[in-house]
Amino acid sequence: MVSVEERAQSVRDDLADRDGVLVAFSGGVDSSVVATLAHEALGDDAVACTAKSETLPEAELDDAKRVAEEIGIRHEIVEFSELDDPNFVENDGDRCYHCRTMRLGKMFDAAERLDIPVVCDGTNASDADSGHRPGLQAVEELDAYSPLLAHDIDKDDVREIADARDLSVADKPSMACLSSRIPTGLEVTESKLSRVEQAETLLRQWGFSQFRVRDHDGLARIEVAREELDAALNPDFVEAARDHLTDLGFDHVTLDLHGYQTGSVSPESESDPAGDEPLVENVFDSDYPTAE
């Protein structure tokens, strides 16, 4: 059986044969491992590129800058707005497709400007087996290269590679873009994205590690990891969350007693990718306790 490190070496050898690569870089563990292996293989001919937009939390952009510096790879930042595309704003089941198309398009523009022939992303082998993934359709259509997928490296392998290289993001939870907090069918707006980001800043400051604040058109639904539910029921946090989130413009603030669930506002056929988060069921459907 081929070891994880041997597969990582295969990725390095693969990328070393390229004249240069630009890595679509979010600062999450998947893209960080691709960026690390690319930097090991190509040195200065590998570039990490992060696309800044309204759906990227400022804290995630800061983290991407920090991790790129940790890796030692050159880091470029490009800017765009998903809100310029009415198909994205409409927020149907293909929202991730429209987002990824625009985001990767900016990567290819940057690669052309820098005279880099290959654009890589962090799609891994686990992503390819996770159901309806409109974001992956964009990857295929634009012909971005997914070295982790090509060399059969799944999510557990990615974390093992990151841990072996002492990457600070080895255990970082998945963090999909802010638009994933808005249920499918509800329009994505700058004001909604802004209040979600500010609400999640509060949870981060309180020390929660895996969380979401879902925006159900004025109702804030807080999700935290099940092992953190006790902390979310702390009376001081309850008061702070209620006061802070209503100040941000939410009409009601709730805590989901199911705990954090990937894609709890999207089609159940999807699951969380590197950069996509599935869309989910109606928060008010009959699967939820009637007292909720």
HELIX and SHEET records of a PDB file:
HELIX    1   1 VAL A    4  ALA A   16  1                                  13    
HELIX    2   2 VAL A   29  LEU A   42  1                                  14    
HELIX    3   3 GLY A   43  ASP A   45  5                                   3    
HELIX    4   4 GLU A   58  ILE A   71  1                                  14    
HELIX    5   5 GLU A   82  ASP A   84  5                                   3    
HELIX    6   6 PRO A   86  GLU A   90  1                                   5    
HELIX    7   7 ARG A   95  ARG A  113  1                                  19    
HELIX    8   8 ASP A  127  ASP A  129  5                                   3    
HELIX    9   9 PRO A  134  LEU A  142  1                                   9    
HELIX   10  10 PRO A  147  ALA A  150  1                                   4    
HELIX   11  11 LYS A  155  ALA A  164  1                                  10    
HELIX   12  12 LEU A  178  ARG A  181  5                                   4    
HELIX   13  13 GLU A  190  GLN A  205  1                                  16    
HELIX   14  14 ARG A  226  GLU A  228  5                                   3    
HELIX   15  15 LEU A  229  ALA A  232  1                                   4    
HELIX   16  16 PRO A  235  ASP A  247  1                                  13    
SHEET    1   A 4 ARG A  74  GLU A  79  0                                        
SHEET    2   A 4 ALA A  46  LYS A  52  1                                        
SHEET    3   A 4 VAL A  21  ALA A  24  1                                        
SHEET    4   A 4 VAL A 118  CYS A 120  1                                        
SHEET    1   B 3 PHE A 211  HIS A 216  0                                        
SHEET    2   B 3 LEU A 219  VAL A 224 -1                                        
SHEET    3   B 3 HIS A 252  LEU A 255  1                                        
END                                                                             
